[in-house]
Amino acid sequence: MDRPAAPVEDYTAAQQLADSMAHKLREIMGELGVAPNEICQIRGLVSASGTPYVRIGEFRIGSTMQLIAGLSSPEKAHAVAGSPASPVVPAESFG
């Protein structure tokens, strides 16, 4: 039995979310020094059921090492994300 297709509005919202996340990932990868010809592989897509995904693609080992270094270094991650290394959450949030 086939799954019903997602309504156009849901599909459009899912595609916008996937595209937005792919764009952000491309920006971060560029800041980490990954080559533009590899970054362009990162794309947002939506499944037939309406689930948003980001296709990352294939990267050379050097680019992969740059990504791993960026992900494993809190200082680098902080600089790229522009947010504090540890988020500050008000105590009232847990009340």
N, C-alpha and C positions, 0 to 999 in steps of 0.2 A: 504494500500500500504506500502510495506517495504521500509525503508530508505536504500540508498546504503551504503555498508560497506566503512569505511575509508580506503584509500590506506595504504599499509603496512608501508611506510615511515612515514606517519602522525601518524599511530598507534604507531610505535616504538618511535617517538619523544614524543608523549603524555604519553606513559608508562614510558619513562625515566624521564620526568618532574614529574609525579605522584610519582615515586619511590624516586626521589631526595627530594621532599617535605616531603614525609613520613619519610625518613631517618633523615632529619633535625628535624622534629617534635619529632621523637623518641629520638634524642640526647637531645633536650631541655627538654623533659619530664624526661629523666634520670637525668639531671642536677638539676631538681626540686625535685628529690627524689622519683619519681614514680617507683614502683617495676618493674623489668624486665619482669616478667610474665604477666604484664598488658601492658607494652610498646610494646611487640611483636605483639599485635593485630593491631597496626597501619600499614596499608598497602596502597600502591598505586594501583590504578586500572583505567581501561579505559572502558568507555561505548561503546556500539556497534556503536554509531555515532562518536566515536573518542574523546570524552570529558574526560580529565583527572580528577580524583577524589582522595581524600585521605579518606579511611575508618578508622575511629578513634576507634570504638569498644566500649566496656563497661568497666567502671572503678569503683572501690569501692569508697565510699563516701570520705574516707581519701585522696585517690589519686586525686579525683576531687577537694577537698579543696586545695591541693597543687598546682594544675594547676590554679585554680582561684586566689590564692595568688600570683603566679608568673605573671599572666596576669594583675592583678590589681596593682602591685607594680612597679612603674617606675624604682626604684633602682634594683630590682630583674630582671626585663625585660632587663635593660641595661647590667647587669652582664652576663646574659644568652646570649643575642644577640651579645654582644661585640661591640655595636654601641652607638653613643651618644644618650642621652635621647630625645633630640630635634635635628633633622637633620639640618645641616647648608647648605643652598642653596645659591649659588652666585646670586647676584642681576641681573647679565647678563641673567640668565635663564628666567627672566620675560620680557626681552626686546623685 
